[in-house]
């Protein structure tokens, strides 16, 4: 399931709708690199104003708290639903290794 847009993508709804049709779910966060970064941030400011500060925190200030909380929420929910899952949320950390 990629990309997960903070505050927009409802992973629970997608899992509930699709779990009978797949053996596993793998989740990836929205990565904003390159030229499209500002386009996405502008889109959020223009169309989801209530999420603008969240996106600034994540993509301008480097705050990973949202992804840490979401990863725990995904893990808890998928375990409860007995769904095989994994996540790929930390590309920057993986690349540095």
C-alpha positions as CSV (number, residue, x, y, z in Angstrom):
1,X,0.0,0.0,0.0
2,X,1.9,2.9,-1.3
3,X,2.2,5.7,-0.8
4,X,0.4,6.4,2.5
5,X,-0.6,10.1,2.5
6,X,-0.5,11.4,6.1
7,X,-4.0,12.1,7.4
8,X,-5.6,11.1,4.1
9,X,-5.0,7.4,3.4
10,X,-7.3,5.2,5.5
11,X,-5.3,2.0,5.8
12,X,-7.9,0.3,7.9
13,X,-10.6,0.7,5.2
14,X,-8.2,-0.6,2.6
15,X,-7.2,-3.6,4.7
16,X,-10.9,-4.4,5.5
17,X,-11.9,-4.2,1.9
18,X,-9.0,-6.2,0.5
19,X,-7.9,-8.7,3.2
20,X,-9.9,-11.6,1.7
21,X,-8.1,-11.1,-1.6
22,X,-4.4,-10.9,-0.6
23,X,-2.0,-12.9,1.5
24,X,-0.1,-9.9,2.9
25,X,0.0,-6.1,3.1
26,X,3.1,-4.0,2.9
27,X,2.9,-0.3,3.7
28,X,5.1,2.5,2.5
29,X,5.1,6.1,3.5
30,X,4.8,9.1,1.2
31,X,8.4,10.1,0.3
32,X,8.8,13.6,-1.0
33,X,12.0,14.0,-2.9
34,X,12.9,16.0,-5.9
35,X,10.8,18.4,-7.9
36,X,7.4,17.2,-6.9
37,X,7.9,17.8,-3.2
38,X,6.8,21.4,-3.4
39,X,3.9,20.5,-5.7
40,X,2.5,18.0,-3.1
41,X,3.0,20.5,-0.2
42,X,1.1,23.2,-2.3
43,X,-1.6,20.7,-3.0
44,X,-2.1,19.9,0.7
45,X,-2.1,23.6,1.6
46,X,-4.7,24.3,-1.1
47,X,-6.9,21.2,-0.7
48,X,-6.4,19.9,2.8
49,X,-5.5,23.0,4.8
50,X,-6.1,21.2,8.1
51,X,-3.1,18.9,7.3
52,X,-0.7,21.6,6.2
53,X,1.1,21.8,9.6
54,X,1.4,18.0,9.8
55,X,3.0,17.9,6.3
56,X,5.4,20.8,7.3
57,X,6.4,18.9,10.4
58,X,7.1,15.7,8.5
59,X,8.6,17.0,5.2
60,X,10.2,20.3,6.2
61,X,11.2,19.8,9.8
62,X,12.0,16.0,9.6
63,X,9.6,15.0,12.4
64,X,9.1,11.2,12.2
65,X,6.6,11.0,15.1
66,X,3.6,10.6,12.7
67,X,5.2,7.6,11.0
68,X,6.2,6.0,14.3
69,X,2.7,6.2,15.7
70,X,1.1,5.1,12.4
71,X,3.5,2.1,12.2
72,X,2.4,1.0,15.7
73,X,-1.3,1.5,14.7
74,X,-0.8,-0.6,11.6
75,X,0.9,-3.3,13.5
76,X,-1.8,-3.4,16.2
77,X,-4.6,-3.4,13.7
78,X,-3.1,-6.0,11.4
79,X,-2.4,-8.3,14.3
80,X,-6.0,-7.9,15.6
81,X,-7.3,-8.7,12.1
82,X,-4.7,-11.6,11.7
83,X,-3.2,-10.0,8.6
84,X,0.4,-10.6,7.5
85,X,2.1,-7.2,7.1
86,X,5.3,-5.2,7.0
87,X,6.3,-1.6,6.6
88,X,8.9,0.4,4.7
89,X,8.7,3.8,6.4
90,X,12.4,4.7,6.9
91,X,14.0,5.0,3.5
92,X,16.5,7.6,4.7
93,X,17.7,5.4,7.5
94,X,17.9,2.3,5.3
95,X,19.9,4.2,2.7
96,X,22.5,5.3,5.3
97,X,23.2,1.8,6.4
